[in-house]
């Protein structure tokens, strides 16, 4: 099953990874790739989401009027999320995923998207319920495990985050974000040697991955390697100048520079 986890990780990962206040979640949309795409209408809905959701919402309402059913209702919920109302969209997706008449794969997809939308709304506690229910339907979905690791970490449950990220990495060893979240949880549990090993695994898979570079910079800074940390955080900004990882890397560079200015 494909993964829709990218945005939840991107927006919320850095809050608990760093332990600082989270950047305000930008109205955005999960990649929405988990659910089956049975028809041209579903594909067209996803294509219309990117400009901000208005076009997709109009399309969803027209689709539902001609009998689009659950596919149209999901499209409308995702459009609401993309339009900057993640709470409303999350509630709709959660209700859709709670319907026992739908298939397990579709329900898991909708519930996973509901969890992501709650994360985008800044409510990781609300995200845990639908993600956990989704995992009861699709226990081997590595993307859902990464989503739950993100939510658990945001709540300070680092042992739970470590367990879920580890399961995700075991299921899909090539999934970079699973190794990064595992490393962050290990660091928060003061197991920095293991954390460095997991970051090395992530960077072996994707040497330019911004999340992994961000985390390695933190670990280097903790070890007293100031220059190495700065190199990693500057590399994050060079590769991804916008987004959650960039915001935290920029903040870390500013904080690291402040004592030098005072000195």
For each residue, the residues with C-beta under 8 A, 3 or more apart:
1: 34 105 108 109 138 141 143
2: 33 34 143
3: 6 31 33 34 141 142 143 146 175
4: 30 31 32 33 34 109 112 113 116 143
5: 8 9 30 31 112 116 143 144 146 147 150 177
6: 3 9 10 30 31 177
7: 10 11 28 29 30 31 116 120
8: 5 11 12 13 30 115 116 119 120 127 147 150 151
9: 5 6 12 13 146 147 150 177 181 211
10: 6 7 13 211 243 244 245
11: 7 8 22 23 25 26 28 119 120 244
12: 8 9 15 16 22 25 119 124 150 151 154 244
13: 8 9 10 16 17 150 153 177 180 181 184 211 244 245
14: 17 18 22 23 214 244 245 247 248
15: 12 18 20 21 22 23 154
16: 12 13 19 150 153 154 155 156 158 161 184 188
17: 13 14 153 180 181 184 211 214 215 218 248
18: 14 15 218 248 252
19: 16 188
20: 15 248 251
21: 15
22: 11 12 14 15 25 122 154
23: 11 14 15 244 247 248
24: 122
25: 11 12 22 28 86 119 120 121 122
26: 11
27: 52 81 82 83 84 85 86 120
28: 7 11 25 81 82 120
29: 7 32 49 50 53 78 81 82
30: 4 5 6 7 8 78 81 112 113 116 117 120
31: 3 4 5 6 7
32: 4 29 35 46 49 78 113
33: 2 3 4
34: 1 2 3 4 108 109 112 113 141 143
35: 32 42 74 105 106 109 110 113
36: 42 105 106 109
37: 42 43 46
38: 42 71
39: 42 43 71
40: 43 44
41: 44 45 63 68 71 72 75
42: 35 36 37 38 39 45 46 71 75
43: 37 39 40 46 47
44: 40 41 47 48 59
45: 41 42 48 49 56 59 60 63 71 75 78 79
46: 32 37 42 43 49 56 78
47: 43 44 50
48: 44 45 51 55 56 59 79
49: 29 32 45 46 53 56 78 79 82
50: 29 47 82
51: 48 54 55
52: 27 82 83 84
53: 29 49 56 57 78 79 80 81 82 83 84
54: 51 57 58 79 83
55: 48 51 58 59
56: 45 46 48 49 53 59 60 75 76 78 79 82
57: 53 54 60 61 76 79 80 83
58: 54 55 61 62
59: 44 45 48 55 56 62 63 75 79
60: 45 56 57 63 64 68 72 73 75 76 79
61: 57 58 64 65 72 76
62: 58 59 65 66
63: 41 45 59 60 66 68 71 72 75
64: 60 61 67 68 69 72 73 76
65: 61 62 68
66: 62 63
67: 64
68: 41 60 63 64 65 71 72 73 75
69: 64 72 73
70: 73 74 96 99 102 106
71: 38 39 41 42 45 63 68 74 75
72: 41 60 61 63 64 68 69 75 76
73: 60 64 68 69 70 76 77 92 96
74: 35 70 71 77 78 93 96 110 113
75: 41 42 45 56 59 60 63 68 71 72 78 79
76: 56 57 60 61 64 72 73 79 80 92
77: 73 74 80 81 89 92 93 96 113 117
78: 29 30 32 45 46 49 53 56 74 75 81 82 89 93 113
79: 45 48 49 53 54 56 57 59 60 75 76 82 83 89
80: 53 57 76 77 83 85 88 89 92
81: 27 28 29 30 53 77 78 85 86 89 90 93 117 120
82: 27 28 29 49 50 52 53 56 78 79 89
83: 27 52 53 54 57 79 80
84: 27 52 53
85: 27 80 81 88 89
86: 25 27 81 89 90 117 118 120 121
87: 90 91 117 118 121 123
88: 80 85 91 92
89: 77 78 79 80 81 82 85 86 92 93 117
90: 81 86 87 93 94 114 115 117 118 120 121 123 126 130
91: 87 88 94 95 114
92: 73 76 77 80 88 89 95 96
93: 74 77 78 81 89 90 96 97 110 111 113 114 117 130
94: 90 91 97 98 110 111 114 129 130
95: 91 92 98 99
96: 70 73 74 77 92 93 99 102 110 114
97: 93 94 102 107 108 109 110 111 114 130 133 134
98: 94 95 107 111 133
99: 70 95 96 102 107
100:
101:
102: 70 96 97 99 106 107 110
103: 106 107
104: 107 108 137 138
105: 1 35 36 108 109 137 138
106: 35 36 70 102 103 109 110
107: 97 98 99 102 103 104 110 111 134 137
108: 1 34 97 104 105 111 112 134 135 137 138 141 144
109: 1 4 34 35 36 97 105 106 112 113 134
110: 35 74 93 94 96 97 102 106 107 113 114
111: 93 94 97 98 107 108 114 115 130 131 133 134 137
112: 4 5 30 34 108 109 115 116 130 131 134 141 143 144 147
113: 4 30 32 34 35 74 77 78 93 109 110 116 117
114: 90 91 93 94 96 97 110 111 117 118 127 130
115: 8 90 111 112 118 119 127 128 129 130 131 134 144 147 148 151
116: 4 5 7 8 30 112 113 119 120 127 147
117: 30 77 81 86 87 89 90 93 113 114 120 121
118: 86 87 90 114 115 121 123 124 126 127 130
119: 8 11 12 25 115 116 122 123 124 127 147 150 151 154
120: 7 8 11 25 27 28 30 81 86 90 116 117
121: 25 86 87 90 117 118 126
122: 22 24 25 119
123: 87 90 118 119 126 127
124: 12 118 119 127 128 150 151 152 154 155
125: 128 151 155
126: 90 118 121 123 129
127: 8 114 115 116 118 119 123 124 130 131 147 151
128: 115 124 125 131 132 148 151 152 155
129: 94 115 126 132 133
130: 90 93 94 97 111 112 114 115 118 127 133 134
131: 111 112 115 127 128 134 135 144 147 148 151
132: 128 129 135 136 148
133: 97 98 111 129 130 136 137
134: 97 107 108 109 111 112 115 130 131 137 138 141 144
135: 108 131 132 138 139 141 144 145 148
136: 132 133 139
137: 104 105 107 108 111 133 134
138: 1 104 105 108 134 135 141 144
139: 135 136
140: 171
141: 1 3 34 108 112 134 135 138 144 145
142: 3 145 146 167 168 169 171 172 175 178
143: 1 2 3 4 5 34 112 146 147 168
144: 5 108 112 115 131 134 135 138 141 147 148
145: 135 141 142 148 149 164 165 167 168 171 178
146: 3 5 9 142 143 149 150 164 165 168 175 177 178 181
147: 5 8 9 112 115 116 119 127 131 143 144 150 151
148: 115 128 131 132 135 144 145 151 152 160 164
149: 145 146 152 153 160 161 162 164 165 168 178 181 182 185
150: 5 8 9 12 13 16 119 124 146 147 153 154 161 181
151: 8 12 115 119 124 125 127 128 131 147 148 154 155
152: 124 128 148 149 155 157 158 160 161 164
153: 13 16 17 149 150 156 157 158 161 181 184 185 188
154: 12 15 16 22 119 124 150 151
155: 16 124 125 128 151 152
156: 16 153
157: 152 153 160 161
158: 16 152 153 161 162 185 188 189
159: 162 163 185 189
160: 148 149 152 157 163 164
161: 16 149 150 152 153 157 158 164 165 181 184 185
162: 149 158 159 165 166 182 185 186 189
163: 159 160 166 167
164: 145 146 148 149 152 160 161 167 168
165: 145 146 149 161 162 168 169 178 179 181 182 185
166: 162 163 169 170 178 182
167: 142 145 163 164 170 171
168: 142 143 145 146 149 164 165 171 172 175 178 181
169: 142 165 166 172 173 175 178 179 182 198 201
170: 166 167 173
171: 140 142 145 167 168 175
172: 142 168 169 175 178
173: 169 170
174: 205
175: 3 142 146 168 169 171 172 178 179
176: 179 180 202 205 206 209 211 212
177: 5 6 9 13 146 180 181 211
178: 142 145 146 149 165 166 168 169 172 175 181 182
179: 165 169 175 176 182 183 198 199 201 202 205 212
180: 13 17 176 177 183 184 198 199 202 209 211 212 215
181: 9 13 17 146 149 150 153 161 165 168 177 178 184 185
182: 149 162 165 166 169 178 179 185 186 198
183: 179 180 186 187 194 195 196 198 199 202 212 215 219
184: 13 16 17 153 161 180 181 187 188 195 215
185: 149 153 158 159 161 162 165 181 182 188 189
186: 162 182 183 189 191 192 194 195 198
187: 183 184 190 191 192 195 215 218 219 222
188: 16 19 153 158 184 185
189: 158 159 162 185 186
190: 187
191: 186 187 194 195
192: 186 187 195 196 219 222 223
193: 196 197
194: 183 186 191 197 198
195: 183 184 186 187 191 192 198 199 215 219
196: 183 192 193 199 200 216 219
197: 193 194 200 201
198: 169 179 180 182 183 186 194 195 201 202
199: 179 180 183 195 196 202 203 212 215 216 219
200: 196 197 203 204
201: 169 179 197 198 204 205
202: 176 179 180 183 198 199 205 206 209 211 212 215
203: 199 200 206 207 209 212 213 216
204: 200 201 207
205: 174 176 179 201 202 209
206: 176 202 203 209 212
207: 203 204
208: 213 235 239
209: 176 180 202 203 205 206 212 213
210: 213 214 236 239 240 243 245 246 249
211: 9 10 13 17 176 177 180 202 214 215 245
212: 176 179 180 183 199 202 203 206 209 215 216
213: 203 208 209 210 216 217 232 233 235 236 239
214: 14 17 210 211 217 218 232 233 236 245 248 249
215: 17 180 183 184 187 195 199 202 211 212 218 219
216: 196 199 203 212 213 219 220 232
217: 213 214 220 221 228 229 230 231 232 233 236 249 252
218: 17 18 187 214 215 221 222 229 252
219: 183 187 192 195 196 199 215 216 222 223
220: 216 217 223 225 226 228 229 232
221: 217 218 224 225 226 229 252 256
222: 187 192 218 219
223: 192 219 220
224: 221
225: 220 221 228 229
226: 220 221 229 230 256
227: 230 231
228: 217 220 225 231 232
229: 217 218 220 221 225 226 232 233 252 256
230: 217 226 227 233 234 253 256
231: 217 227 228 234 235
232: 213 214 216 217 220 228 229 235 236
233: 213 214 217 229 230 236 237 249 250 252 253
234: 230 231 237 238 249 253
235: 208 213 231 232 238 239
236: 210 213 214 217 232 233 239 240 245 246 249
237: 233 234 240 241 246 249 250 253
238: 234 235 241
239: 208 210 213 235 236
240: 210 236 237 243 245 246
241: 237 238 246
242: 246
243: 10 210 240 246 247
244: 10 11 12 13 14 23 247 248
245: 10 13 14 210 211 214 236 240 248 249
246: 210 236 237 240 241 242 243 249 250
247: 14 23 243 244 250 251
248: 14 17 18 20 23 214 244 245 251 252
249: 210 214 217 233 234 236 237 245 246 252 253
250: 233 237 246 247 253 254
251: 20 247 248 254 255
252: 18 217 218 221 229 233 248 249 255 256
253: 230 233 234 237 249 250 256 257
254: 250 251 257 258
255: 251 252 258
256: 221 226 229 230 252 253 259 260
257: 253 254 260 261
258: 254 255 261 262
259: 256 262 263
260: 256 257 263
261: 257 258
262: 258 259
263: 259 260
